[in-house]
Amino acid sequence: MNEQQRRLPFGGRGGNKPNIDHKKRAMLLAMHAQSIVEECQIWSRTCDRKGYGRVWFGGKWRLAHDVMWEVVNGPLSPDLRLDHYIVNVAPEACRKACVNLLHVEPVTDAENLLRGQGACAVHARQTHCKHGHLLTFENCVPSSWPRRVCRLCARKRRLVAG
């Protein structure tokens, strides 16, 4: 091991890495040039536990689709996120590792959350209670829980219990 490797952490790995962002930029631009609307471009390199593609770019690990957007369209506004909207419409049609810019669009955090499949998104999209009553502002009872309670169903429960 030479003197320079002894000074670098982990026996010579890491340290001052040469800037290879220009090579990655060219690779991403080439991938974008081959984009076809119907087809996903699955990131074949590093992926995180959630299935999103990751790339070392600008001195840190970043989401591959974010870097692809930045290389092609410039930086994304800080109040926006890229949403894989095709994943939410038809989960089998697109995966989170897709870097096809025709499959993502910039949206706010709130819109991204509501487009998802989590409990908050499912309940926010719900228009009727499980008994078929319309869930409007006027037809909901204030609740200590962060949920909407149907006024008619709550009345029925009180009458049965009472």
RADA-V874226 format. One record per residue. N is the residue number from 1. NEAR is the number of other ideal C-beta (glycine too) atoms within 12 Angstrom. Layout:
# RADA-V874226
N:NEAR
N:NEAR
This chain:
# RADA-V874226
1:11
2:9
3:8
4:11
5:14
6:12
7:14
8:16
9:12
10:11
11:13
12:16
13:11
14:13
15:14
16:12
17:16
18:10
19:13
20:15
21:21
22:14
23:16
24:25
25:21
26:14
27:25
28:34
29:21
30:17
31:31
32:27
33:16
34:17
35:23
36:15
37:14
38:14
39:18
40:30
41:30
42:22
43:31
44:17
45:21
46:18
47:22
48:17
49:8
50:13
51:21
52:30
53:35
54:25
55:34
56:22
57:30
58:19
59:14
60:13
61:18
62:29
63:32
64:40
65:47
66:32
67:35
68:38
69:31
70:28
71:31
72:25
73:21
74:10
75:16
76:26
77:15
78:9
79:12
80:20
81:26
82:38
83:32
84:41
85:27
86:26
87:29
88:26
89:16
90:15
91:16
92:9
93:18
94:28
95:27
96:30
97:29
98:36
99:44
100:37
101:34
102:25
103:33
104:38
105:25
106:25
107:22
108:18
109:18
110:16
111:20
112:25
113:21
114:22
115:27
116:26
117:19
118:14
119:14
120:18
121:18
122:16
123:23
124:20
125:18
126:21
127:17
128:18
129:24
130:14
131:16
132:13
133:23
134:18
135:25
136:16
137:10
138:12
139:21
140:24
141:23
142:12
143:12
144:7
145:10
146:11
147:19
148:27
149:24
150:26
151:23
152:23
153:23
154:22
155:17
156:16
157:16
158:13
159:10
160:9
161:8
162:7
